[in-house]
Amino acid sequence: MRVHVAYEQDGSIVALAEIEENPTGGIACRPLPGDGQSVAEAEVPGEFTDLPLSQLLKNLRVSERPEGVQLIST
């Protein structure tokens, strides 16, 4: 599952929105960053894909790496 993730400089996640692979005409949403925040696309690690987005906020954080943004366990 891919998500748009808004996050703080320390890697804490502020908001998540799932990226629909095959949109069916529904409304798409994407978090907007606040002051000092960033937004990126990232892949949710396989062991977390069955959790609701509210749980992902508690169990994951952002790691900025040379190859891009990655979600890692807290």
C-alpha distances in whole Angstrom, upper triangle without the diagonal:
4,7,10,12,16,18,21,23,23,19,19,16,18,15,12,11,7,8,9,9,12,14,17,19,18,18,15,15,15,16,20,21,24,27,26,22,20,17,14,11,9,6,6,8,8,11,9,6,9,11,11,11,15,14,12,15,17,15,14,16,15,17,19,19,21,18,16,14,13,12,14,15,18
4,7,9,13,15,19,21,21,17,18,15,16,14,10,9,6,6,8,8,12,13,17,18,17,17,13,13,12,14,17,18,21,24,23,19,16,13,10,7,6,4,6,9,11,13,12,9,13,13,13,11,15,15,12,14,17,16,14,14,13,15,16,17,19,16,14,12,11,10,14,16,18
4,6,10,12,16,18,19,15,15,12,13,10,6,5,4,5,9,10,14,14,17,18,16,15,12,10,9,10,13,14,18,21,20,16,14,10,8,6,6,6,7,11,13,15,12,11,13,13,12,9,13,14,11,12,15,15,12,13,12,14,15,17,19,17,14,11,11,10,13,15,17
4,7,10,14,16,17,14,14,11,11,8,6,5,6,7,10,12,16,15,18,19,17,15,11,9,6,7,10,11,14,17,17,13,10,7,6,5,7,9,10,14,16,18,15,14,17,16,14,11,14,15,12,12,16,16,13,13,11,14,14,17,18,17,13,11,11,11,15,17,18
4,6,10,13,14,10,10,7,8,6,5,7,9,10,14,16,19,19,22,22,20,17,14,11,8,7,9,9,12,15,14,10,8,5,5,6,7,10,10,14,17,18,15,15,17,15,14,11,12,14,11,10,13,14,11,10,8,12,12,15,17,16,13,10,10,9,12,15,15
4,7,10,12,9,9,6,5,5,6,9,12,13,17,19,22,21,24,24,21,19,16,12,9,6,7,6,9,11,10,7,6,4,7,9,10,13,14,17,20,21,18,18,20,18,16,13,14,15,13,10,14,15,12,10,9,12,13,16,18,18,14,11,12,12,14,16,16
4,7,8,6,6,4,5,7,9,12,15,16,20,22,25,25,28,28,25,22,19,16,13,10,10,8,9,11,9,5,6,6,8,11,12,14,14,17,20,21,18,19,21,19,18,14,14,15,13,10,13,14,11,8,7,10,11,14,17,17,14,11,12,11,13,14,14
4,5,5,5,7,7,10,13,16,19,20,24,26,29,28,31,31,29,26,23,19,16,13,12,9,9,9,7,5,7,9,11,14,15,18,18,20,23,23,21,22,24,22,21,17,17,18,15,12,14,15,13,10,9,11,11,15,18,19,16,13,14,13,14,16,14
4,5,7,10,11,14,16,19,21,22,26,28,31,31,34,34,32,29,25,22,19,16,15,11,11,10,7,6,8,11,12,16,16,19,19,21,24,25,23,24,27,24,24,20,20,20,18,15,17,17,14,11,9,10,10,13,16,17,15,12,14,14,15,17,15
4,6,9,11,14,16,20,22,23,27,29,32,32,35,35,33,30,27,24,21,18,17,14,14,13,10,10,11,13,14,17,16,19,18,20,23,23,21,23,25,23,23,20,19,19,17,14,14,15,12,9,8,9,10,13,16,18,16,13,13,13,13,14,12
4,6,9,12,13,16,18,20,24,25,29,29,32,32,30,28,24,21,18,15,16,13,14,14,11,9,10,11,12,14,13,15,15,16,20,20,17,19,22,20,19,16,16,16,13,11,12,12,9,5,4,6,8,12,15,16,13,10,10,9,10,11,10
4,7,9,11,15,17,20,23,25,29,28,31,31,29,26,23,20,17,14,15,13,13,14,12,10,11,12,13,15,14,16,15,16,20,19,17,19,20,18,17,14,13,13,11,8,9,10,8,5,6,9,12,15,18,19,16,13,12,10,11,11,9
4,6,8,11,14,16,20,22,25,25,27,28,25,23,20,16,14,11,12,11,12,14,13,9,10,10,11,12,12,14,13,15,18,18,15,16,18,15,14,11,11,11,9,6,8,10,8,6,7,10,12,16,19,19,16,12,12,9,11,12,11
4,7,11,14,16,20,23,25,24,27,26,24,21,18,15,12,9,10,9,9,12,12,9,10,10,12,14,14,16,15,18,21,21,17,18,20,17,15,11,11,12,11,7,10,12,11,10,10,14,15,19,22,22,18,15,15,13,15,15,14
4,7,10,13,16,19,22,20,23,23,20,17,14,11,9,6,9,9,11,14,14,11,11,9,11,12,13,15,14,17,19,20,16,16,18,15,13,9,9,11,10,7,11,13,11,11,11,15,16,20,23,22,18,15,15,13,15,16,16
4,7,10,13,16,18,17,20,20,17,15,12,10,8,7,10,11,14,17,17,13,12,9,10,10,10,11,11,14,16,17,14,13,15,13,10,7,8,11,8,7,11,12,11,11,11,15,16,19,22,21,17,14,13,11,14,15,16
4,6,9,12,15,14,16,16,14,12,9,7,6,7,11,13,16,19,19,15,14,11,11,10,11,12,11,15,17,18,15,13,15,13,11,8,10,13,11,11,15,15,14,14,14,18,19,21,23,22,18,15,15,14,17,18,19
4,6,9,12,11,14,15,13,12,9,8,8,10,14,16,19,22,22,18,16,13,12,10,10,10,10,13,14,16,13,11,12,12,10,8,12,13,11,12,16,16,15,16,15,18,19,21,23,21,18,16,15,14,17,18,20
4,6,9,9,12,13,12,11,8,8,8,11,14,17,20,23,23,19,17,13,11,9,10,10,11,15,16,18,15,13,15,15,14,12,15,17,15,16,19,19,17,18,17,19,20,21,23,20,17,15,15,15,18,20,22
4,6,6,9,10,10,10,8,10,11,14,17,20,23,27,27,23,21,17,15,12,13,12,13,17,17,19,17,14,15,16,15,14,17,19,17,19,22,22,20,21,20,23,23,24,26,23,20,19,19,18,21,23,25
4,6,9,12,12,13,11,13,14,17,20,23,26,29,29,25,22,19,16,13,13,12,14,17,17,20,18,15,17,18,17,17,20,21,19,21,24,23,22,23,22,24,24,24,25,22,20,19,19,19,22,24,27
4,6,9,10,12,11,14,16,19,22,25,28,32,32,28,25,22,19,16,17,16,17,20,20,22,21,17,19,20,19,19,23,24,22,24,27,27,25,26,25,27,27,28,29,26,24,23,23,23,26,27,30
4,6,7,9,8,12,14,17,20,23,27,30,31,27,25,21,19,17,18,18,19,22,22,24,22,19,20,21,19,18,22,24,22,24,27,27,26,27,26,28,28,29,30,27,25,24,24,23,27,28,31
4,6,9,10,14,16,20,23,26,29,33,34,30,28,24,23,20,22,21,22,25,24,27,25,21,21,23,21,20,23,25,24,26,29,29,28,30,29,31,32,33,34,31,29,27,27,27,30,31,33
4,7,9,12,15,19,21,25,28,31,33,29,27,24,23,21,23,23,24,27,27,29,27,23,24,25,22,21,24,27,26,27,30,31,29,30,30,32,32,34,35,32,29,28,29,28,31,33,35
4,6,10,13,16,19,23,25,29,30,27,25,22,21,20,21,22,22,25,26,27,25,21,22,22,19,18,21,24,23,24,27,28,27,28,28,30,31,33,34,31,28,27,27,26,29,31,32
4,7,10,13,16,19,22,26,27,24,22,19,19,18,20,21,21,25,26,27,24,22,22,22,19,17,20,23,22,22,25,27,26,26,26,29,29,31,32,30,27,25,26,25,28,29,31
4,7,10,13,16,19,23,24,21,19,16,15,14,16,18,18,22,23,25,22,19,20,20,17,15,18,21,19,19,23,24,23,23,22,25,25,27,29,26,23,21,22,21,25,26,28
4,7,9,13,16,19,21,17,16,13,13,13,15,17,17,21,23,24,21,19,20,19,16,14,16,19,17,17,21,22,20,20,20,23,23,25,27,25,22,19,20,19,23,24,25
4,6,10,13,16,17,14,12,9,10,10,13,15,16,20,22,23,20,19,20,19,17,13,15,18,16,15,19,20,18,18,17,19,19,22,24,22,19,16,18,17,20,22,23
4,6,9,13,14,11,10,7,9,11,13,16,16,20,22,23,20,19,21,19,17,13,14,17,15,13,17,19,17,16,15,18,18,21,23,22,18,16,17,16,19,21,21
4,7,10,12,9,8,7,10,12,15,18,19,23,25,27,23,23,25,23,20,16,17,20,18,16,19,21,19,17,16,19,18,21,23,23,19,17,18,18,21,23,23
4,7,8,5,5,6,10,13,15,19,19,23,26,27,24,24,26,23,21,18,18,20,18,15,19,20,18,16,14,17,16,19,21,21,18,15,17,17,20,22,21
4,6,5,8,9,13,16,19,22,22,25,29,29,26,26,28,26,23,20,19,22,20,17,19,22,20,17,16,18,18,22,23,24,20,18,20,20,22,23,22
4,6,9,11,15,19,21,24,25,27,31,31,28,29,31,28,26,23,22,24,22,19,21,23,21,18,17,19,18,22,23,24,21,19,21,21,23,25,23
4,7,11,14,17,19,22,23,25,29,30,27,28,30,28,26,22,22,24,21,18,20,22,19,16,14,16,15,18,20,22,18,16,19,19,21,22,21
4,7,10,14,15,19,19,22,26,26,23,24,27,24,23,19,19,20,18,15,18,19,16,13,12,14,13,16,18,19,16,14,16,16,18,20,19
4,7,10,12,16,17,20,23,25,22,22,25,23,22,18,19,20,17,15,18,19,16,13,10,12,11,14,16,16,13,11,13,14,16,19,19
4,7,10,13,15,18,21,23,20,20,23,21,20,16,17,19,16,14,18,18,15,13,10,12,11,14,16,16,12,10,12,13,16,18,19
4,6,10,12,15,18,20,18,18,21,20,19,16,18,19,15,15,18,18,14,12,10,11,10,12,14,13,9,7,9,11,14,17,18
4,7,10,13,16,18,16,15,18,18,17,14,17,18,14,15,18,17,14,13,11,12,12,13,15,12,9,7,9,10,14,17,18
4,6,9,12,15,13,12,16,16,16,13,16,16,12,13,16,15,11,11,9,10,11,12,14,11,8,6,6,7,10,13,16
4,6,9,11,10,9,13,14,14,13,16,15,12,14,16,14,11,12,11,12,13,14,15,13,11,9,7,7,10,13,16
4,6,8,7,6,10,10,11,10,13,12,9,11,13,11,9,10,11,12,14,15,18,16,13,11,8,6,8,10,13
4,6,6,7,10,11,13,13,15,13,10,13,14,11,9,11,12,13,15,15,18,16,14,12,9,7,7,9,12
4,5,5,8,10,13,14,16,14,12,15,16,13,12,15,15,16,19,19,21,19,18,16,13,11,11,11,15
4,6,7,9,12,13,15,12,11,14,14,11,11,14,16,17,20,21,23,21,20,18,14,12,11,10,13
4,6,6,9,10,12,9,7,11,11,8,9,12,14,16,19,20,23,21,19,17,13,10,10,9,12
4,6,8,9,12,10,9,12,14,11,11,14,16,18,20,21,24,22,20,17,14,12,13,12,15
4,7,9,12,10,10,13,14,12,13,17,19,21,24,25,28,25,23,21,18,15,15,15,17
4,6,8,6,7,10,11,10,11,15,17,20,23,24,27,25,23,20,17,14,14,13,15
4,5,5,7,9,10,11,12,15,17,20,23,25,28,26,24,20,18,15,16,15,16
4,5,5,6,9,10,10,13,14,18,20,23,26,24,21,18,16,13,14,14,15
4,6,5,7,9,10,13,15,19,22,24,28,26,23,20,18,15,15,14,14
4,5,5,6,8,12,15,18,21,23,27,26,23,19,17,13,13,12,12
4,5,5,6,9,11,14,17,20,23,22,19,16,13,10,10,9,10
4,6,6,8,10,14,17,20,23,22,19,15,14,10,11,10,10
4,6,8,12,15,18,21,25,24,21,18,16,12,11,9,8
4,7,11,13,17,19,23,22,20,16,13,10,8,6,6
4,7,10,13,15,19,18,16,12,10,6,5,5,5
4,7,10,13,16,16,14,10,8,6,5,6,6
4,6,9,13,13,10,7,6,5,6,9,9
4,6,10,11,9,6,5,6,7,10,10
4,7,8,6,5,6,9,10,14,14
4,5,5,6,7,10,11,15,16
4,5,8,10,14,15,18,20
4,7,9,12,14,18,20
4,6,10,13,16,18
4,7,10,13,15
4,6,10,12
4,7,9
4,6
4
